[in-house]
């Protein structure tokens, strides 16, 4: 439903439709209220965002449901419905125009396909070679168009942005690294990331892990990376469980997006993935202790 709404918003509904449901029109900038729509660079193309706070959260939010349908399609379960689910969620991710979500979804889908299909080394090399050739020809051809600059590079300044997207990413990352060097112990929770923008200022690193280091220091950031590594290992150990496999590959894609966005700072994305992962891992721990208890009792 969220993906379908995003598609309708991007191609059918009026751009300001969310304004009637409490979102701000561009330029109003009420603290804590997301804008009703985003345009691609200086074009009139509307980026899908559905009922989330923006296009990037929508794109990253849909990675997990896209993988559920993708897994069903790969394993030939209810193939027509699985194909439809892949198309709806996949198109919504594309229409979000979130480059980080594109990369995260591609990485996650590729890893899931590699594991499920169990290709031989020869098949894998042939497939990657064909993909590289077709992708290379497509990029070379498409890169000469203005649409490529708008959709992929986002390097054209729009009326609603002070600078182009690429410059903003580079500036945010550079300033974050400088602040971490100046204050290796961090400036406290809320001093960086989206929450810090509520007071009219804000330090936006365009990288969740750098944001955490700005807040709780280098040690805190390294602990967070270690926690991510541990979660990834636990899911990989349970990869025979289809949900663990889907969550694990989605995790890989979402970690990638966190190096390009503040993905975990968005409640919809974070609560959906971490709740599902926590339920899965918590259930497996409970079952393990139950079996151990039954064994000791016997």
Secondary structure, 3 states (H helix, E strand, C coil): CHHHHHHHHHHCCCCCHHHHHCCECCCCCCCCCCECCEECCCCCCEECCCCCCCHHHHHHHHHHHHHHHHHHHHCCCCHHHHHHHHHHHHHHHHHCCCHHHHHHHHHHHHHHHHHHHCCCHHHHHHHHHHHHHHHHHHHHHHCCCHHHHHHHHCCCCCCCCCCCHHHHHHHHHHHHHHHHHHCCCCCCCCCCCHHHHHHCCCCCCCCHHHHHHHHHHHHHHHHHHHHHHHHHHHHHHCCCCHHHHHHHHHHHHHHHHHCCCCHHHCHHHHHHHHHHHHHHHHHHHHHHHHHHHHHHHC
